Amino acid sequence: MAARPRTGPARPRLPDARQTMIAGAIDSLRVHGVSGTSVDRVLAATGAPRGSVYHHFPGGRTQLLGDAVSAAGGVMSELIEQLTRDNDPAQALEQFAALWRRTLRESDYRAGCPVFAIAVETTEDTPELADAATEIFARWHRALAGLLVRHDFPADRAARLATLTVAAVEGAIALSRVQRSTAPLDDAVEELRGFYATATR
């Protein structure tokens, strides 16, 4: 079995048995997506006893996935909020992209975004997972739009550019995994920098 990716902006540092299982679920979501993330896979990867699943996650797989996406989303949201607090738009974008370039290369292009995985694979049977992803994306959007407003973009323009940024970066990460190259992410970042520099204010 290939080693699980243990680097990247979405993986929290978590100490106890329950949190170890959450981290294992995050790793699986990043590589295998929702459909490929089973309780058995998480148990095999983490070495946790089967009985601990329903002790820590009485709601079973759905609860485990929900807790995993909430944990990953929280880590990524805090990172984005820090970057947008401490940098101008272009600097924040480049620093975030640099983290993902490193994650993609270090995982041999296997690790993607667990929140994106939840967003594209949730079904009517698991609306709570879709709701969690929606809330996380909204938090990212608020941080990015707020940064743009602070740099003199009109609020409506800032909101549209924030949407474009989230969509472009998430899509570019997915393309980079497929193409086994950071070129799609590099292209997306370059074009977004142009929007930030030339958008009507």
SVG drawing of the C-alpha trace seen along z (x, -y; Angstrom):
<svg xmlns="http://www.w3.org/2000/svg" viewBox="-31 -52 39 56">
<polyline fill="none" stroke="black" stroke-width="0.4" points="0.0,0.0 1.4,-3.4 2.2,-5.7 -0.5,-8.1 0.3,-11.8 1.1,-13.5 1.8,-17.0 -0.3,-19.9 -2.6,-22.6 -5.6,-20.4 -4.1,-17.9 -4.4,-19.0 -1.9,-17.8 -4.2,-15.7 -3.0,-13.6 -5.6,-11.1 -7.3,-8.0 -10.4,-9.8 -8.4,-12.5 -6.0,-10.0 -9.0,-8.4 -10.2,-11.8 -6.8,-12.5 -6.8,-9.1 -10.2,-9.9 -8.8,-13.3 -5.9,-11.6 -8.2,-9.1 -10.6,-11.8 -7.6,-13.7 -6.4,-10.7 -9.5,-8.5 -12.4,-10.8 -15.7,-10.2 -16.6,-7.0 -13.2,-5.5 -13.1,-6.4 -14.5,-3.5 -14.3,-2.7 -12.2,0.3 -9.7,-1.8 -9.4,-4.3 -8.9,-1.5 -6.3,0.2 -4.4,-3.1 -4.5,-4.2 -4.3,-0.8 -7.4,-1.7 -9.5,1.1 -12.8,1.6 -14.7,1.2 -13.4,-2.4 -15.3,-3.4 -18.7,-3.3 -17.4,-4.4 -16.0,-7.6 -18.4,-7.9 -21.8,-6.5 -23.1,-7.8 -20.7,-5.6 -19.0,-6.5 -21.1,-9.6 -20.2,-11.0 -16.5,-10.2 -16.6,-11.9 -18.4,-14.9 -15.9,-15.3 -13.1,-14.9 -14.3,-17.6 -15.0,-19.9 -11.5,-19.4 -9.8,-19.8 -12.0,-22.8 -11.2,-24.5 -7.4,-24.1 -7.7,-25.4 -10.0,-28.3 -7.6,-29.4 -4.8,-29.4 -6.7,-31.4 -7.8,-33.9 -4.2,-34.3 -2.9,-34.8 -5.7,-37.3 -5.1,-39.1 -1.3,-39.5 -0.8,-40.0 -2.1,-41.8 -4.2,-39.8 -1.4,-38.7 0.9,-37.7 -1.9,-35.7 -2.7,-33.9 1.0,-33.1 1.6,-31.8 -1.4,-29.6 -0.5,-28.3 3.1,-27.6 1.7,-25.3 -0.4,-23.4 2.5,-23.1 4.6,-21.5 1.7,-19.2 1.1,-18.0 4.8,-17.3 5.4,-15.6 2.3,-13.4 3.3,-12.5 0.2,-14.3 -2.1,-12.0 -3.4,-14.4 -6.1,-16.9 -8.5,-19.0 -10.8,-17.0 -13.4,-19.8 -13.6,-19.7 -13.9,-15.9 -16.9,-16.2 -18.4,-18.9 -18.3,-17.0 -19.3,-13.6 -22.0,-14.2 -25.5,-12.8 -29.0,-13.2 -28.3,-10.5 -25.7,-12.7 -26.9,-16.3 -25.0,-17.2 -21.7,-16.7 -22.8,-19.0 -23.9,-21.5 -20.5,-21.3 -18.7,-21.9 -21.0,-24.9 -20.2,-26.5 -16.4,-26.0 -16.4,-27.5 -18.5,-30.4 -15.9,-31.1 -13.1,-31.1 -15.2,-33.4 -15.7,-35.9 -12.0,-36.0 -11.0,-36.6 -13.8,-39.1 -12.8,-41.0 -9.2,-41.2 -10.2,-42.6 -12.5,-45.2 -9.7,-46.3 -7.6,-46.8 -10.2,-49.2 -12.2,-46.8 -16.0,-47.5 -17.9,-45.0 -19.7,-43.4 -16.5,-43.1 -14.7,-41.7 -17.4,-39.0 -17.2,-38.0 -13.4,-37.8 -13.5,-35.8 -15.8,-33.3 -13.6,-33.1 -10.5,-32.6 -12.0,-29.7 -13.3,-28.0 -10.1,-28.5 -7.7,-27.3 -9.8,-24.2 -10.2,-23.3 -6.5,-23.9 -5.6,-21.5 -7.8,-18.8 -6.2,-19.3 -2.7,-19.3 -3.4,-15.9 -4.7,-14.5 -1.8,-16.0 0.8,-15.3 2.1,-18.8 1.7,-22.1 1.2,-23.8 -2.6,-24.2 -2.2,-25.7 0.6,-28.0 -1.6,-29.1 -4.6,-29.8 -2.5,-31.8 -0.9,-33.9 -4.3,-34.8 -5.8,-35.6 -2.9,-37.9 -3.8,-39.8 -7.4,-40.1 -6.3,-41.5 -4.0,-44.0 -6.3,-45.2 -9.9,-44.8 -12.1,-47.9 -12.2,-49.4"/>
</svg>
